[in-house]
């Protein structure tokens, strides 16, 4: 990157190394302008305190339709209407709680917030450990000359199984649910094929909702159906939208495991320290989220009024990207931020990093990600003492996604 006058957020180097490139931008200016197609010119906010403000201040919303006095539609709605999503099914993508603000967001989030708290999710640890052990038992079957793609055969399947269970998809249906969720996102299918995939997914989901309506279970589907209170309950469309959230969520947790594994294997001193004292694992996961977390950009925000940030006036209706990768390496907030330090002190009041975002839209899966991360690294360190990269770190390929920093594959020698 040679200029910060107008940042192309699809820039190859920026996508490949967001922590390094956005940090360089951060030190040159607190706010710059950038473009991330199909979003037009927007503000890029890079410093920790400023990003935290944008995420927590009620003057910023995720849906531009909530900006007073405007007739804007959500950007995602505009994109969806121009995409290949069959028209009858656009409503399921637009009903995601991440598209809502204020009372609408609270109405959708409250029913599922309690089942996703740390104490509730902690009850799943034995089940998560069992899944992890089973995946590692089968790992040699997928190896060729002792080399296996850890991302494909461990890092992604583990959070997928856990999140689908939490949502309420029966284990026997995990594979076909995942197949449908992938198919409705494929760009190479015809409109008829997409419509068939959507029909199968929605028909199955609506049947499961009816079953949970008759027979509640301890899952998120049941929590939304039987939400307490006198307010408007979530609709079936909104429940289906919640059920579909697992795809991006499990990808993020899988990339955390992949990124964290690379970080530990390329910092042998830290790895040895962790092997010698597994009690450091919770703090290590916390540090890995800060150091190499998979989500580099927070969801786009819109100013509901004129707001001054770092001396720059952001006008009402303007859009802002909060750069989590830059904020989490900001030397104004973290000592020696580019150093992986698994003994970095934890704040008893909560996360200091912004890997999960912050404010009203803070990631609902925080507890799940922490638990799965702890179990994944604990199991890997115990079961695979000789684990090593099968290629040099420079040869590892990244997925070309500007909002999520993840590997395309993770070949390791077991």
N, C-alpha and C positions, 0 to 999 in steps of 0.2 A: 504494500500500500504506500503510495507516494503522496497522497493528498487526503485531507479530510473535508474538503469543500463540499463534495456530494459523494457519499459512500455507496458503492454498489455492493449490497449485502449478499449478492450471489458471487462476489469475487472469489476466485478459486482458492487463493491463499487464506482469505477470511473464513471460508467454510472449512478448509483443512485444519487451520490453527486458530480457532476463535479466541482462545485464551491469550495467545501471544499478540495477535493482530488487534483485537479490541482493546487490550491493555495499552498498546502503543497509541491508539486513538484517544483513550481515556487521559493519558498524560499530556496530550496536546490540546485538548479542549473538553470541557465537561459535557457540552451538548453540541452535536453536529447534525447535519441533515443526511438522510440516507434513503435509498429506494430498495424495496424488496418486492419484486413483481409477484402478485398483481396489485400490491398496495403501492400507492403513489408516494411522493416525497413525504417523509415523516421525520420527527425528531428521534435521534438516537441518544439515550441517556446512559452514561457509563460509570459514574462514580457511586460508591456504595450508598451514601446518605441520600443522594438524589434518586437513585433507583428505588430505595426503600420508601421514599416519600411518594413516588408515583404509584407504587403497589398498595400503599396503605391509606392514602388520602382519598376521601370520598368525592373529591372534585374530579377524579379520573374514573372513567367507566370503560368496560370492555366492549359494550355495544353502542355504537354511535347513535342508535335510535333513542337512547336515553339522554342525549344531549338536549337540554331545553331549547325550545324554539327552532328546532331543525326538523327536517323531514327526511333525514338520512335513514337508510336501511343498513343493517349490519353488513360489513364488508363480506363476511362469509356467505351471506344470503346472495349477494350480487354474484360472487364467484360460483356458487352452486347453481344458480339459474343459468349460467353460461357454460356449465360443465355437462358431463354426460350422465349425471344422476337423473334417473327417470323422474318426471315431475311429481307423480303421486308419493314419492318417497323423500322428497326434499324436506318435508316437515319433520322427519325423524332426525335429520342432522341439525335442523334449526332449533329443535327442542332441547338440546343439550344445556345443562345448567351453566356451562361455561359461557353461554351466549347471553345470560341474564344478569341483571344488576338489581340492587336494592331489594325490595320486598319479594320480587319474583325469584331472585337468587336464593334468598333465605328460605322461601317456601319449598324450593327443590332440594336445597342442601341439608336443611335441618333433619329430615327423616333418615338420612344416611350418615350423618355426622357421628352419632353416638356409636353405631356398630363399628366405626373405623377409628375409635380412640385407641390409644396405646394399651390400656388394660384389656380391652376386648380383643384386639388383634394378638396380644401376647398369648392368649389361650390357644392360638393356632400353632404355636412353636413346635409341639410334637409332630403335628401333621406336616409342617413345612420341612422339618428335619427328615421325616420319612421319605418325602418326595425327593429331597436332595440326595439322600443315600441311594435311593433306587436309580436315579439318573446316573450317578457315578458308578454304580454296579454295572450298568449297561454301556458305559463309556468305551471300554475296550472293543466292544462289538463294532463301533463306528470308526475305529482307528485304522490307519494304513501305515505300516512300518512305525508304529508307536506314535503317530501324529494324528490329532483329531481337532476338529473345529469346536472349540469350547463354547463359542457363542451359540452355534446351532444346536448342540447336543446337551448343553447345561444352562448357560446364562439366560437364554430366552425361554426354554420350556419350564424352568422352575417358577418364575413369577407368573407365567401364563396359567399354570395349573392352580396356583394359589389364588390369583385374582378371579378366575372363573368360579372357583369354589366360594369365595367371599360374595360374589355377585349372586350366585345361586344357580349356576348352570350345572346340572348333574354331571358327574365324572364321565359317564358313558357317552355323553353328548359333547364333550369338549372338542373333539377333533372336527366334527361337522360344524359346530358353531364357529370355530376358528376359520374353517374353510369358507363359510358364508361371509364372515367379516372381511376376509382377504379378497374374496371375489367382488364384493360391492365396491372395492377400492381399485380394482384393476382397470387400467386404461386401455387394455388390448381387447376387451370384450365388446361385442356388439350391444346395441341398446336392448335387443330382445334377451340376450344372455344376462345382462345386468338386471333387467326386470325380473327374470326368473330367479336370480340369486337373491334379490331383495324380497321377492314374494316368499321364498322359502324361509329366509331369516325372520321376517315379520310374522309369518304364520306360526312358526315354532315359538317365537317370543310371546305372542299373544296367548298361545295355548298354555305356556308355562305360567304366565301371569294369572290366568284363570285358575290354574291348579293351586297356586299360592294363595289366591283369594279364598279358596275353600279350605286349604290346608297350609297355614302359615308355617314358615321355617325360619331359622335364625340366619337369614341372608338379607342382602340389600333389596332384593325384589320385594320380599315380605315387608321390610321396613317402610318402603315407599307406599305399598298398597294400604298398609294399616297404620299410616302416620297419625299420631295423636293430634288433637287440637281442632279448632272449629274453622280454620282457614280452608281455602280451596285445596283439596288433595291433588297430588300429581296425577296427570292423566295417563292412560295406557301408552299414548305416544311418547310422553316424557319418560316413562319407565323403560320403554324399548330403547330410547336414546341413552339412558343411563347404562343399560346392559351392554351397549356397544362401546362404552368408554374404555373397556378393558384393552382394546388393541393398542392404542397409543401408550396406555399406562404400563402394560407389560413390556413394551419395547423400551421404554425409558429405564425400567428397573433392570432389564437385561443388559442394556448398554452401561448402566452403572457397574454391574458385575464385570463386564468386559473391560471397561476403562480402568476400573480399580485393579483388576488382575494385572494389566499391563503396567500400571503405576507401581505396584508392589514388586513385580518381577524385574523392573528396571531400577528399583531402589533396594538392592539386596540387604543393606543395613537395616532399613525399616522392616523388611520382610522377616529378617532374623529376629528382630526385636518382638515382632508380633507372634512368631512361632514360640519364642521363649516365654511369652506372657499373654496367653489368649484373653486375659481380662481386659486387654487394651482394645478388643474388637469393637465395642460400641463407639469409642472415641475415634477409632480408625475409620469406621464407616462415615462418621460425621465429617472427618477431615477429607476423605475421598470425595464426598459430595461437594465439598468446597473446592477441592483441588482439580477434580476432573469430572464433575457432574455432567450428565448427558444433556440437560436442558440449558441451552446457551442464551435464548431470548425468552423473556416473559411474554405472555399474551399481549397483543396490541392494546394500548389504552387510548382514550380520547378525553380531552379536557372539556369539562362542562362549563367552564368560565375561563377568563384570562388568569394565568398563573405564572408567577416568576420563579424560575428554577435556575440556580447558579448565575443569577444576573441576566438571564435571557427570558423574555416574555413569550410564553406559549399561549397562543390565542385560542379562544373558545372554538371547539370543534376540531382542532388539530390533533393528529395522531402521534403517539410516542411509543418507541420500543425501549423497554428496560433491558439492558444487556447484563444478564446474570453472570456470564463468564467474566466480564470486566469487573463487576462489583465484587465478586468473590475473590479477586486477586488485587483488590485496591489496597495499597500500602497505607492509606489513611485509616483503614479499619483493621487490617491484619498485619502483624509483624512478619517481615520476611515472607510475603505472600506467595512467592513462587517456589517456596520450599515445602515439600511434603513432610509434615510433622504429625505423626500419629499420636504424639503425646501432647498436642496443642490443647490447652485447657478448655474444658467445656463450660458453657454458661448455664448454670442451673435454672435460669429463667426460660431457657429454650434455645432454639437454633440461633447461631450468630450468622451463619451463611444464609444465602438467599436461594439455594438450590431448589427449594420447593416453592419459591415465590414468597409472598407475604400478604397480609391483609385478608379481606373477605374472600378472595379467590385463591388463598393458599391451597396447595395441592391436597386433595382429600386422601390420597394414598400415602401420605407421609409415614404413618405407622407401618403400613405394609412394606414400603420400600426399605425402611430401617430393619425390620425383622428379616425380610428375605435377604438383604445384604449381609446381616450378621451371620445368618445360617449358612449362606453360600460360601463366604470366606472362611468361616470356621470349618466347614466340611472339606473344602478344597485343601486347606493347610494340613488337616489331619490325614486325609485320605491320599493326597498326592504330594508327598514330601519332595519328590524330584521334579515337580512341575517346572517347565521352562518354555520360553517362546521357541517356536520351530523356525522362525524367520527373524531377521533383525527388526528392531522397532521401526526403522525407516521404511521397511517393506510392507508394513501393515496398511491396508487400505481403509479409508473412511467412507461412510455413506455420504453422498453429496446433498446434505440437507442443512440449510442455514439455521434452522431453529433447534436441531438436535444433533449432538456430537456423538456419533457412535461408529463402531467398526463395521465393516462389511463382512468380515470373518476374523476369527481369532485362532490361527493354527498354533497348537501347543504340543509339546512332547510330554507324554505321560509315563 
